[in-house]
Each structure stands twice: as structure tokens, then as C-alpha cells.
Amino acid sequence: MSGKDRALGIVRNHWISIILVILAAVFIAQNRYRTTIELFWLNVTSPLWLILLVLFAVGFAAGRLSARGKVPKK
């Protein structure tokens, strides 16, 4: 298999992942400005994309923990 065929195979097999990575890069590029989040006595100043990434990770972890031990019905 030549290098060109291998590259086309990767694109065909992983096109959704490639599109998501491109969209994530565009999202980060458009949300580079800094924002301040206030929670009780804590002030955090960070790029918006980083704050959203952390919140996504917290939500993902909460979903995984709440689904632990549940058996899907057949």
C-alpha cells in the first residue's frame, strides 16, 4: 500500500474525528479572549475556551459517575 493510499484510508475511516478536530481548533481560535468567572469568593480569569473545556470535563465526569452501576435494559 502506497503512502497516498494509506492517507486516503485514514481520511475515509476517521472523517468524523478529523472534522471535530478542525471545529475544535476554530472554536479555540475564536474564543481566545480572557473572561472572569466569579464563584462565591473565587475569581478566575482565563481564556473562555479553557473554562468551557473544564466545564465539559466536569459534566462528562458527573455523567459517567451517575451512570456507574446501571445496567442497560435489553
C-alpha positions as CSV (number, residue, x, y, z in Angstrom):
1,M,0.0,0.0,0.0
2,S,1.5,3.3,-1.0
3,G,1.6,6.4,1.2
4,K,-1.2,8.1,-0.8
5,D,-3.5,5.1,-0.4
6,R,-2.8,4.9,3.3
7,A,-3.6,8.7,3.7
8,L,-6.9,8.3,1.8
9,G,-7.7,5.2,4.0
10,I,-7.1,7.3,7.2
11,V,-9.3,10.1,5.9
12,R,-12.1,7.7,4.9
13,N,-12.0,5.8,8.2
14,H,-11.7,8.8,10.5
15,W,-13.5,11.7,8.7
16,I,-15.8,12.5,11.7
17,S,-12.8,12.8,14.0
18,I,-11.0,15.0,11.6
19,I,-14.0,17.3,11.3
20,L,-14.4,17.5,15.0
21,V,-10.7,18.4,15.5
22,I,-11.0,21.1,12.9
23,L,-14.1,22.5,14.6
24,A,-12.4,22.4,18.0
25,A,-9.4,24.4,16.5
26,V,-11.7,27.0,15.0
27,F,-13.6,27.3,18.3
28,I,-10.4,27.8,20.3
29,A,-9.2,30.4,17.7
30,Q,-12.4,32.4,18.0
31,N,-12.6,32.2,21.9
32,R,-9.1,33.3,22.9
33,Y,-10.2,36.4,24.8
34,R,-10.0,36.3,28.6
35,T,-13.0,36.2,30.8
36,T,-13.5,36.3,34.5
37,I,-15.7,33.8,36.3
38,E,-16.9,34.6,39.9
39,L,-18.0,31.8,42.2
40,F,-18.5,32.8,45.8
41,W,-15.2,34.3,46.9
42,L,-13.2,32.9,44.0
43,N,-12.4,34.9,40.9
44,V,-10.8,33.0,37.9
45,T,-9.6,34.8,34.8
46,S,-8.8,32.5,31.9
47,P,-9.5,32.1,28.2
48,L,-13.1,31.3,27.5
49,W,-12.3,28.1,25.6
50,L,-10.4,26.7,28.7
51,I,-13.2,27.4,31.0
52,L,-15.7,25.7,28.7
53,L,-13.3,22.7,28.3
54,V,-13.1,22.4,32.1
55,L,-16.9,22.6,32.5
56,F,-17.3,20.0,29.8
57,A,-14.9,17.7,31.6
58,V,-16.8,18.2,34.9
59,G,-20.1,17.4,33.2
60,F,-18.7,14.4,31.4
61,A,-17.3,13.0,34.7
62,A,-20.6,13.7,36.5
63,G,-22.4,11.8,33.8
64,R,-20.0,8.8,34.0
65,L,-20.3,8.7,37.8
66,S,-24.1,8.9,37.8
67,A,-24.3,6.1,35.1
68,R,-22.0,3.8,37.1
69,G,-23.7,0.6,38.2
70,K,-26.7,1.0,36.0
71,V,-27.4,-1.9,33.7
72,P,-28.9,-1.1,30.4
73,K,-32.3,-2.7,29.6
74,K,-32.4,-5.1,26.7
